[in-house]
Amino acid sequence: MISSYQTNENRIICVNYQNALGTLKEKLYNGDYYTSTHSSVCIAYNRRIHRYQVFSSQDNSIPINENPRSKENYDTVRILDIPTSSDDFDKCIESQRELVKLNNNLSESMTGYDKDEELASDIRKQLIDGIVYIQSTSISEKKAAHIEYDDGNSEIAKRCIRTITKKYKEQLDHESVMLMENIQHMLSEEDIPNEVAKELVLLFLKDNFVH
């Protein structure tokens, strides 16, 4: 099994979405990102290894799975992008920091504020947490499940459907709970993240066994 945070070149591999989200925020906290026009910090899902990947991107204008430069990219899709160009991110953070200072009556007379790196860092982290929270939605698991499923054409989908259909052919119409449990068991053996497996079960049932 792949560890929670295993690096692969400039990508950090995470076992579940919450770990990936925490890793993304750490990159933003630490300034580990590009600031060019189309730059971002991304969470992507790779169905080849069934894992999330976090990385800083210089150009997010081309979807990963349409990028011909790497075979691996065909099995990978971005599920969260936080723009990090200087206009989108750094200037936004700085303007919000100034607003926080104003709202807390931190006037020029409080010259110690700018020297207080810990306080400034805390404000920055809170602002980043807010940005990530707004842009991170529950559809992330659905996006990952859809790339794993690939309209029923992925190897996992074909194998799972073939096995379930053969084993439970006589019970397909009236044992949906049993089917769900068995599909979940099969997916657990594939070492797929739990949140993705739950969405995959729904896709299997909807497209193949629910009439």
Secondary structure, DSSP 8 states (H G I E B T S, - for coil): ---TTEEETTEEEESSHHHHHHHHHHHHHTT-S--STT-EEEEEEETTTTEEEEEEES--SS-GGG-TT-GGGGGEEEEEEEE-SIIIIIHHHHHHHHHHHHHTT--TT-THHHH-HHHHHHHHHHHHHHHHHHH--THHHHHHHHHHHGGGTSHHHHHHHHHHHHHSGGGTTT-HHHHHHHHHHHHHHTT--HHHHHHHHHHHIIIII--
